Amino acid sequence: MGSHRRPAQSGLDRSARVTVFSAAAATAAAALGAAPAGAAPQDTPSDTKAKVDRLYEQAEQATESYNKADERADTLREQVRLAKDSVARGQERINTMRRALGALAGAQYRSGGIDPSLALMLSSDPEGYLDKAAALDRIGARQADELTDLQKAQRALSQERTEATRKLADLEEIRKAVARHKRTVEHKLAKAQRLLNSLSADERDAYDRASRSGRGELPDLGGAVPASSRAAAAIAAVSSAVGKPYVWGANGPSGFDCSGLTQWAYAQAGVGLPRTSQAQRHAGRQVQLGQAQPGDLVVYRDDASHIGMYMGNGQVVHAPYPGAPVRYDPVGMMPVSSVTRI
């Protein structure tokens, strides 16, 4: 993708890692839910829809938490790398200084290593000896000071490295916990899918025509003007992503989650957005929904767990949920919490 995020790491790239993870989780979900599970006898189609919507919301919350932990882990990895490089450079400087001090000590020993007062009495050039001795004292004192400073710096860098490594280990544990939560939600989604499959064809069609009945074709956007040239570029990018699949934790270019889509779109416009919808909410100026212009980010729910891009005439483009491609939807498809102009 064209975003500002980290360079690719060794092994699987991010999109591949997410795809492999999702496939494994889906396989586990299918295995765990192999037994048929239909709607409870008392459930109505609207009950089923409400349950599925709650599961979608939980899935989005889990994905955003995963993305946040993953981003923090990447930041700490870079900090650890820089700390290790700095420690290595400091150690090399210390080693160089030690070699110089050892050479100086050897030279002093080879010159006699005798008591300074006796050496002065025996010297044929007392003034020259005193000058040399004073110079050696100054050099030794200076190098000792430098060695002390470098040792202090090494200890400080070692402490920083230890702290950064500890933080990284903590975040890896957090990310694993979030991944476990994602798998749990995916299991619930698999159950929700079975519930939907238990409905009649007409009932499933009715569900598809409900609040999340999105469109892949271009709707009438009413000729609204983008908020800025960068917004226009982001609109062009997000429009090109329509029809691409929703993929857990992905930020393009072949698949997206909700905040990954908006991050990628603005990256094509040269604008670096944070990774999560919660952070993107504060990445620009807040405006009223009635003042929304194409390119504005529309944030949903009080916890800002979903986000899309306003396109004009009451339409947004967003990555809805697993199984639904990037598409157009009415801006009021779910409760709007804020609108951000980048």
DACOR-V592822 format. One record per residue. N is the residue number from 1. RES is the residue in one small letter. SS is DSSP state (2 for helix, 1 for strand, 0 for the rest). PSI is psi in degrees with one decimal (NA if undefined). NEAR is the number of other C-alpha atoms within 10 Angstrom. Layout:
BEGIN
n;res;ss;psi;near
N;RES;SS;PSI;NEAR
N;RES;SS;PSI;NEAR
END
This chain:
BEGIN
n;res;ss;psi;near
1;m;0;170.2;15
2;g;0;34.9;16
3;s;0;-179.7;21
4;h;0;4.4;16
5;r;0;178.0;18
6;r;0;162.0;10
7;p;0;157.5;8
8;a;0;138.7;9
9;q;0;170.5;9
10;s;0;156.0;6
11;g;0;-147.6;8
12;l;0;139.4;11
13;d;0;175.7;12
14;r;2;-46.0;15
15;s;2;-40.5;20
16;a;2;-42.8;12
17;r;2;-43.9;14
18;v;2;-40.6;16
19;t;2;-44.2;17
20;v;2;-43.8;13
21;f;2;-46.3;16
22;s;2;-40.9;18
23;a;2;-43.7;12
24;a;2;-42.5;13
25;a;2;-40.2;20
26;a;2;-37.8;17
27;t;2;-43.3;13
28;a;2;-41.3;16
29;a;2;-43.0;20
30;a;2;-39.2;15
31;a;2;-43.4;11
32;l;2;-30.3;12
33;g;0;32.9;15
34;a;0;-31.2;11
35;a;0;137.6;10
36;p;0;140.6;9
37;a;0;111.1;15
38;g;0;177.0;16
39;a;0;149.7;18
40;a;0;148.1;10
41;p;0;-33.0;6
42;q;0;-7.6;6
43;d;0;137.5;11
44;t;0;166.0;13
45;p;2;-36.3;17
46;s;2;-33.6;12
47;d;2;-44.3;13
48;t;2;-43.9;20
49;k;2;-42.9;20
50;a;2;-40.7;12
51;k;2;-43.8;16
52;v;2;-41.4;19
53;d;2;-39.6;16
54;r;2;-39.1;14
55;l;2;-38.9;20
56;y;2;-42.5;20
57;e;2;-43.1;17
58;q;2;-39.2;19
59;a;2;-42.5;24
60;e;2;-40.5;25
61;q;2;-43.2;19
62;a;2;-40.2;24
63;t;2;-43.3;25
64;e;2;-39.9;26
65;s;2;-41.4;22
66;y;2;-46.0;24
67;n;2;-40.8;24
68;k;2;-46.0;20
69;a;2;-39.5;21
70;d;2;-41.5;20
71;e;2;-42.4;19
72;r;2;-38.1;16
73;a;2;-41.1;20
74;d;2;-41.1;19
75;t;2;-44.3;14
76;l;2;-34.3;19
77;r;2;-42.8;17
78;e;2;-40.8;13
79;q;2;-41.6;17
80;v;2;-42.5;21
81;r;2;-46.0;14
82;l;2;-39.0;13
83;a;2;-42.9;20
84;k;2;-41.7;17
85;d;2;-43.1;14
86;s;2;-41.8;17
87;v;2;-41.2;20
88;a;2;-42.0;15
89;r;2;-41.9;13
90;g;2;-39.9;19
91;q;2;-39.5;16
92;e;2;-39.9;12
93;r;2;-40.8;17
94;i;2;-42.6;19
95;n;2;-41.3;13
96;t;2;-44.4;13
97;m;2;-40.5;17
98;r;2;-39.4;15
99;r;2;-41.3;12
100;a;2;-42.9;13
101;l;2;-37.5;17
102;g;2;-40.5;12
103;a;2;-40.1;12
104;l;2;-43.0;15
105;a;2;-39.7;14
106;g;2;-40.9;12
107;a;2;-40.7;12
108;q;2;-39.9;14
109;y;2;-42.9;11
110;r;2;-25.3;9
111;s;0;-6.7;9
112;g;0;-39.6;10
113;g;0;29.6;12
114;i;0;169.9;11
115;d;0;131.7;8
116;p;2;-39.1;13
117;s;2;-39.0;9
118;l;2;-41.8;9
119;a;2;-37.0;15
120;l;2;-41.0;17
121;m;2;-35.1;10
122;l;2;-12.4;10
123;s;0;138.4;13
124;s;0;-12.0;10
125;d;0;76.8;10
126;p;2;-40.8;13
127;e;2;-40.3;11
128;g;2;-38.8;12
129;y;2;-44.8;15
130;l;2;-41.2;15
131;d;2;-43.9;11
132;k;2;-44.3;12
133;a;2;-42.6;15
134;a;2;-40.2;12
135;a;2;-42.9;12
136;l;2;-39.1;14
137;d;2;-42.5;12
138;r;2;-43.5;12
139;i;2;-45.2;14
140;g;2;-43.1;15
141;a;2;-41.4;12
142;r;2;-45.1;12
143;q;2;-35.3;16
144;a;2;-40.9;15
145;d;2;-42.5;12
146;e;2;-41.1;15
147;l;2;-42.2;19
148;t;2;-44.4;13
149;d;2;-42.5;13
150;l;2;-37.1;17
151;q;2;-38.7;16
152;k;2;-43.7;13
153;a;2;-38.6;16
154;q;2;-42.4;20
155;r;2;-42.2;14
156;a;2;-43.5;13
157;l;2;-36.9;19
158;s;2;-39.6;17
159;q;2;-41.7;13
160;e;2;-42.1;17
161;r;2;-42.9;21
162;t;2;-42.2;15
163;e;2;-43.1;13
164;a;2;-40.8;19
165;t;2;-39.5;18
166;r;2;-44.8;14
167;k;2;-40.7;17
168;l;2;-41.8;20
169;a;2;-41.0;15
170;d;2;-44.2;13
171;l;2;-34.2;19
172;e;2;-38.5;17
173;e;2;-39.9;13
174;i;2;-44.5;17
175;r;2;-39.0;21
176;k;2;-40.1;15
177;a;2;-41.6;14
178;v;2;-39.8;21
179;a;2;-39.2;19
180;r;2;-39.6;15
181;h;2;-39.4;18
182;k;2;-43.5;23
183;r;2;-38.3;21
184;t;2;-44.4;17
185;v;2;-38.7;23
186;e;2;-35.7;24
187;h;2;-40.7;22
188;k;2;-38.1;20
189;l;2;-37.9;23
190;a;2;-40.6;20
191;k;2;-40.8;24
192;a;2;-38.7;23
193;q;2;-39.5;15
194;r;2;-36.4;17
195;l;2;-44.0;20
196;l;2;-40.0;20
197;n;2;-22.0;15
198;s;0;-12.5;16
199;l;0;161.4;17
200;s;0;164.6;11
201;a;2;-41.1;11
202;d;2;-39.5;9
203;e;2;-38.4;16
204;r;2;-39.7;16
205;d;2;-39.6;12
206;a;2;-39.4;14
207;y;2;-44.1;18
208;d;2;-25.1;13
209;r;0;0.6;11
210;a;0;-157.5;12
211;s;0;-25.1;12
212;r;0;30.4;18
213;s;0;83.4;16
214;g;0;175.4;22
215;r;1;142.4;16
216;g;0;-25.0;15
217;e;0;162.0;10
218;l;0;118.2;11
219;p;0;174.6;13
220;d;0;113.2;11
221;l;0;2.3;15
222;g;0;11.9;11
223;g;0;23.8;10
224;a;0;148.6;12
225;v;0;132.5;14
226;p;0;156.0;20
227;a;0;-25.2;15
228;s;0;172.7;15
229;s;2;-35.8;11
230;r;2;-33.9;19
231;a;2;-39.5;24
232;a;2;-40.3;18
233;a;2;-39.5;19
234;a;2;-37.8;27
235;i;2;-43.6;25
236;a;2;-40.6;16
237;a;2;-48.1;19
238;v;2;-31.6;25
239;s;2;-35.7;20
240;s;2;-17.8;12
241;a;0;-8.7;24
242;v;0;130.9;19
243;g;0;-14.3;17
244;k;0;154.8;18
245;p;1;153.8;22
246;y;1;127.8;25
247;v;0;130.1;24
248;w;0;129.5;26
249;g;0;10.6;29
250;a;0;144.7;26
251;n;1;43.2;26
252;g;0;176.8;24
253;p;0;-6.2;16
254;s;0;-15.9;13
255;g;1;160.2;22
256;f;1;150.7;28
257;d;0;-177.1;30
258;c;2;-49.2;29
259;s;2;-26.0;33
260;g;2;-35.0;29
261;l;2;-49.1;28
262;t;2;-35.8;32
263;q;2;-46.8;29
264;w;2;-43.9;29
265;a;2;-44.7;33
266;y;2;-25.6;25
267;a;2;-34.2;21
268;q;2;-20.4;20
269;a;0;6.3;19
270;g;0;16.9;15
271;v;0;125.9;17
272;g;0;114.4;17
273;l;0;153.9;25
274;p;0;169.1;20
275;r;0;-31.8;24
276;t;0;157.2;27
277;s;2;-33.0;29
278;q;2;-41.8;21
279;a;2;-37.3;13
280;q;2;-29.3;21
281;r;0;-32.3;24
282;h;0;16.6;16
283;a;0;-1.6;16
284;g;0;-156.5;14
285;r;1;134.4;11
286;q;1;135.1;16
287;v;1;163.9;16
288;q;0;150.6;11
289;l;2;-37.9;17
290;g;2;-16.0;8
291;q;2;7.3;8
292;a;0;138.8;23
293;q;0;157.5;24
294;p;0;134.1;25
295;g;0;-17.6;32
296;d;0;150.0;30
297;l;1;126.8;30
298;v;1;119.5;28
299;v;1;135.8;26
300;y;1;149.6;23
301;r;0;155.8;14
302;d;0;-30.1;12
303;d;0;7.2;11
304;a;0;41.9;21
305;s;0;-2.6;22
306;h;1;150.0;27
307;i;1;148.9;31
308;g;1;178.3;29
309;m;1;127.9;31
310;y;1;135.2;29
311;m;1;-10.7;31
312;g;1;155.1;22
313;n;0;40.0;17
314;g;0;22.3;18
315;q;1;144.5;23
316;v;1;159.0;25
317;v;1;134.3;30
318;h;1;166.1;31
319;a;1;105.1;31
320;p;0;-60.4;24
321;y;0;168.7;22
322;p;0;133.7;16
323;g;0;-12.1;10
324;a;0;128.9;16
325;p;0;167.7;23
326;v;1;133.8;29
327;r;1;171.9;24
328;y;1;145.4;27
329;d;1;157.8;24
330;p;1;142.4;19
331;v;0;-28.2;23
332;g;0;25.0;14
333;m;0;-25.3;15
334;m;0;169.1;13
335;p;0;125.8;11
336;v;1;129.7;17
337;s;1;-30.2;17
338;s;1;164.9;19
339;v;1;130.6;27
340;t;1;129.1;23
341;r;1;120.7;22
342;i;0;NA;20
END
